[in-house]
Amino acid sequence: MPNSNSADVLIIGGGVLGCAVAERLSRTTASVILIEAESDVAEHASKGNAGVAVSYYGAPGSQQTNLINLSNPLWEEISKRLNVPYRRIGGLMVALNEEEAHHLVGTVDEILQCGVNAKLVTPAEALQLEPLVTTKIVRGISMPDEGIIDPIRLTTAYASLAAKNGVCFRLNERVLSIEHNADGSLIRTDQGTIEARFIVNAAGVAAAEISAMSGGENFTTFPRKGQYVVLDRTYAHKLSRIVFSTHSPTTKGSNVVPTTHGSALLGPTAKDQIDPDDKSTDTETIEWIISNAAKLVPSTWDAPVIKTFAANRPAGDEIHRLRVDKNIANLIHVTDRSAGVSISPAAGELTLELLRAAGLDAEDSKSAIAVLPKIGSLRLSQNPEDLVKDNPLYGQVVCACEFVSAAEIQAALESPIPATSIDGVRKRTGAGYGRCQGSLCLAGISFLTAIATQSGPGTVLQTSRGTVGS
């Protein structure tokens, strides 16, 4: 990306919220830089979540709920505009005993107070909505506006559109210190210095550290690890709804979630920890996830498992934080523990409003683009022969499990925020997501990635950090 050392706004963090803010600001006259400590956007929580665009999550009247309410009706338009897989399939919350059934009464009341569609359903009605749900269900809540989205594609799409509109992305760059002066702030990084009038702190787990560097509010952030189990599409295609555990005062529970790729996710768990890079899984937790899923949907018990993984979401002393810092007038915090994807469209809009109120003189740009060029998908195309006719590389299937072509991989390697690793290609195309988990397609992906990055078999990167497992 073209380098720059000064901007109206500096965004720290290339996750879904940081990239959503960048995308919205890119459609104004403001100059914007985004820096990310990793070598790619959509790392950490943005690539390790369930991919649910929720209609309900927080308490009535909260800012988080307001942002979800504003974002939720937009997903069809956003997914079309950004070429991101999305389906509004609805959800079913399940009570397995009388105590949980009693709790659902309070939950549905809270959902309705949030202005969201929901209704209590009988066991017979629940089985009609999702025939695979357990026959031991006592009561349920139907939530028709829940949707599934590809959270990685959403984040990279936000970033790509922002980059096409002129946002400067500086990857693999860490903040070392922040100082303020009459004109704004001076941010020192391990790559140089940046002058910015405003700072948007979208650093996730590191948000508290960035605030402290800036002399901002004293708050706490820490990693909360969630482990997941991935089921093969041969089973997952049978699911018609997201199946949620009954929410409790302390947890939203572990769920059964179809994905836009055709697989299904079981999980997540929630365990607070210290090391943000600890993404290990363990047998005991994985067995619990599978056992819990089987209580909700019994047929998941012997469904084929193709992968387990873990990711850390940014927990802390506040579930949600989107405001101007109480101490530093040009610092805006944009963090959310679990609903970052679901609030991202409205969060970008609100951040722009806060920046304008703080003195950012930025009008909507008449020349900015709002739609990403569509890249054809061989797996989803109804007329794949037309794709091959236009581009012969569509005729070369690299990933047989997910039916990903060389054309799609090439597009990922040449995008505005290009993939620079094998995992970067996987994140943007789904190549390697399937049953063999890259066993058959890894050589082809590596070959194309090596050519695009001018590396070789010994130096082509596996992940954004260059190592397996990160």
Secondary structure, DSSP 8 states (H G I E B T S, - for coil): ----SEEEEEEE--SHHHHHHHHHHHTBS--EEEEESSSSSS-GGGTSS--EE-S--S-TT-HHHHHHHHHGGGHHHHHHHHT--EE---EEEEE-SHHHHHHHHHHHHHHHHTT---EEE-HHHHHHH-TTS-TT--EEEEETT-EEE-HHHHHHHHHHHHHHTT-EEEES--EEEEEEETTEEEEEETTEEEEEEEEEE--GGGHHHHHHHHT-----EEEEEEEEEEE-HHHHTT--SEEEE---SS----EEEE-TTS-EEEE---EE-S-TT-----HHHHHHHHHHHHHHSGGGGGS-EEEEEEEEEEEES-SEEEEE-SS-TTEEEEEESS-HHHHHHHHHHHHHHHHHHTT----B-SS---S------TTT-S-HHHHHHH-GGGG-EEETTTTEEHHHHHHHHTSSS---SHHHHHHHH-TT-STTTTTTTHHHHHHHHHHHTT--TTT--SSTTSSTT-
